[in-house]
Amino acid sequence: MRLAVIGFGNVGRALASLIERQRPSFPFRIVAIHTARHGTAYRDDNSFTDPVFGPPAASVDEFLDLADAEVMVELTPLNPATGEPAISHVRAAFARRMHVVTANKGPIAHAYALLRDEARGAGVCFRFESTVMDGAPVFNLVRHTLPGVRVLGFTGVLNSTTKIAIEAMRDGKSMQEGIEEARRLGITEADASFDIDGWDSAAKTAALANVLMDAMVTPQQVDTKGIGRLTPERMAELAARRKTACLVSRARRTGDGIHLRVRAEVVEETDILASVRGTSNLLLLHTDLMGTIGTVSISPSVAQTAYGVFSDLVGLLDCGSSM
Ligand SMILES: NC(=O)c1ccc[n+]([C@@H]2O[C@H](COP(=O)([O-])OP(=O)(O)OC[C@H]3O[C@@H](n4cnc5c(N)ncnc54)[C@H](OP(=O)(O)O)[C@@H]3O)[C@@H](O)[C@H]2O)c1
């Protein structure tokens, strides 16, 4: 299966290395890579774990035409305000009847229903497991293992950068030191204020609601406040009362619609929401037939994000039967 990759940063490189390691067992081959500043690389004796980039393609359309791939993998940075240019990249691939796998939550948070329908119209698959909780099953969990279940809401601690910043402040360090620590781990959005101000969580909340609850919302419709007002002093005060803070995403379906919220909440240290540390994430799905069911990802790194993309690629191998 030939892959054209747009965006080759932390996730793209980890994916290329994973594909290389799994090459004996799985038929995936990166045939072209397009980036913003590094340029474009096409096959022709190129090693795609360490590609040599040439001049950039004039446009994504030209890139996809020359790549001659069956799958477009979209790994550009999140633009939480619009979801672009990733949405246009996805559409350009559908227009060429290419399957799409993305770790970029922009398209799912801003235009999921439209893109899902466009994929169906083009007879291709659209997969995005890594957009929330890296490689831990969330969308595929519901798709493959919870038939007949209706998701009524969810509660999640979904942003690793804010968790690490909060933990740093509990240790008496500054918010900025926590952000730098998260950046060293490769998990921070290109602009860390997207994490701190809650935009990343709002995008994940919108993405989950769009896919699991047919919400048709954008991140702007999530009632969002980030962790910007937390300080080391406030965290010390909470710790003295055996409490802490978490940036929590909540969704609830009521008679008058779906309510979505992101807030820095004060919780007991023993609360399940506070039980995951470091980069670990947690999501509880509240359902009609299965009560509350959870998924936890312990200390994920970019390797798990790459696995989420890889798991979607493996899913494409029998995509025709599960669009
Ligand atoms: N890192 C994680 O652990 C993680 C986890 C879950 C989801 N994600 C999502 O995965 C995506 C990729 O994350 P990352 O950490 O790999 O990002 P990154 O390290 O910042 O890399 C982004 C890549 O996209 C390229 N790019 C930027 N704008 C582009 C454009 N308009 N056209 C073509 N290429 C463009 C950049 O090109 P240059 O190299 O030339 O600048 C770079 O290669 C993001 O949407 C992120 O939210 C990441």
The ligand as a Tripos MOL2 file, in Angstrom:
@<TRIPOS>MOLECULE
LIG
   48    52     1     0     0
SMALL
NO_CHARGES

@<TRIPOS>ATOM
      1 N1          3.3230   14.7970   18.7320 N.am      1 LIG1
      2 C1          2.3710   14.0300   19.2810 C.2       1 LIG1
      3 O1          2.6280   13.2560   20.2030 O.2       1 LIG1
      4 C2          0.9610   14.0600   18.7130 C.ar      1 LIG1
      5 C3         -0.0360   13.2980   19.3430 C.ar      1 LIG1
      6 C4         -1.3250   13.2450   18.7720 C.ar      1 LIG1
      7 C5         -1.5960   13.9960   17.6380 C.ar      1 LIG1
      8 N2         -0.6150   14.7660   17.0870 N.ar      1 LIG1
      9 C6         -0.9300   15.5490   15.9020 C.3       1 LIG1
     10 O2         -0.1400   15.0860   14.8230 O.3       1 LIG1
     11 C7          0.1360   16.1720   13.9400 C.3       1 LIG1
     12 C8          1.6480   16.2310   13.7020 C.3       1 LIG1
     13 O3          2.2870   16.4740   14.9330 O.3       1 LIG1
     14 P1          3.8880   16.5870   15.0200 P.3       1 LIG1
     15 O4          4.2210   16.5760   16.4680 O.co2     1 LIG1
     16 O5          4.5240   15.5890   14.1230 O.co2     1 LIG1
     17 O6          4.0890   18.0560   14.3940 O.3       1 LIG1
     18 P2          5.4740   18.7610   14.0080 P.3       1 LIG1
     19 O7          6.6240   18.0320   14.6230 O.co2     1 LIG1
     20 O8          5.3060   20.2100   14.2580 O.co2     1 LIG1
     21 O9          5.5890   18.5300   12.4090 O.3       1 LIG1
     22 C9          4.7020   19.1200   11.5260 C.3       1 LIG1
     23 C10         5.1200   18.8390   10.0980 C.3       1 LIG1
     24 O10         4.1370   19.4090    9.2280 O.3       1 LIG1
     25 C11         4.7920   20.1770    8.2220 C.3       1 LIG1
     26 N3          3.8840   21.2290    7.7890 N.ar      1 LIG1
     27 C12         3.4600   22.3200    8.4920 C.ar      1 LIG1
     28 N4          2.5800   23.0330    7.7540 N.ar      1 LIG1
     29 C13         2.4860   22.3980    6.5530 C.ar      1 LIG1
     30 C14         1.7900   22.6680    5.3640 C.ar      1 LIG1
     31 N5          0.9820   23.7210    5.2540 N.pl3     1 LIG1
     32 N6          1.9500   21.8160    4.3140 N.ar      1 LIG1
     33 C15         2.7730   20.7560    4.3910 C.ar      1 LIG1
     34 N7          3.4630   20.4400    5.5190 N.ar      1 LIG1
     35 C16         3.3210   21.2630    6.5710 C.ar      1 LIG1
     36 C17         6.0650   20.6720    8.8630 C.3       1 LIG1
     37 O11         6.9820   21.0030    7.8310 O.3       1 LIG1
     38 P3          8.4960   21.5020    8.1430 P.3       1 LIG1
     39 O12         9.1890   20.3060    8.7430 O.co2     1 LIG1
     40 O13         9.0770   21.7910    6.8160 O.co2     1 LIG1
     41 O14         8.3520   22.6370    9.0650 O.co2     1 LIG1
     42 C18         6.4690   19.4290    9.6790 C.3       1 LIG1
     43 O15         7.1390   18.5180    8.8520 O.3       1 LIG1
     44 C19        -0.4340   17.4450   14.6120 C.3       1 LIG1
     45 O16        -1.6790   17.7570   14.0370 O.3       1 LIG1
     46 C20        -0.5950   17.0260   16.0570 C.3       1 LIG1
     47 O17        -1.6760   17.7170   16.6910 O.3       1 LIG1
     48 C21         0.6580   14.8030   17.5890 C.ar      1 LIG1
@<TRIPOS>BOND
     1     1     2 1
     2     2     3 2
     3     2     4 1
     4     4     5 ar
     5     4    48 ar
     6     5     6 ar
     7     6     7 ar
     8     7     8 ar
     9     8     9 1
    10     8    48 ar
    11     9    10 1
    12     9    46 1
    13    10    11 1
    14    11    12 1
    15    11    44 1
    16    12    13 1
    17    13    14 1
    18    14    15 2
    19    14    16 1
    20    14    17 1
    21    17    18 1
    22    18    19 2
    23    18    20 1
    24    18    21 1
    25    21    22 1
    26    22    23 1
    27    23    24 1
    28    23    42 1
    29    24    25 1
    30    25    26 1
    31    25    36 1
    32    26    27 ar
    33    26    35 ar
    34    27    28 ar
    35    28    29 ar
    36    29    30 ar
    37    29    35 ar
    38    30    31 1
    39    30    32 ar
    40    32    33 ar
    41    33    34 ar
    42    34    35 ar
    43    36    37 1
    44    36    42 1
    45    37    38 1
    46    38    39 2
    47    38    40 1
    48    38    41 1
    49    42    43 1
    50    44    45 1
    51    44    46 1
    52    46    47 1
@<TRIPOS>SUBSTRUCTURE
     1 LIG1         1 GROUP 0 **** ****
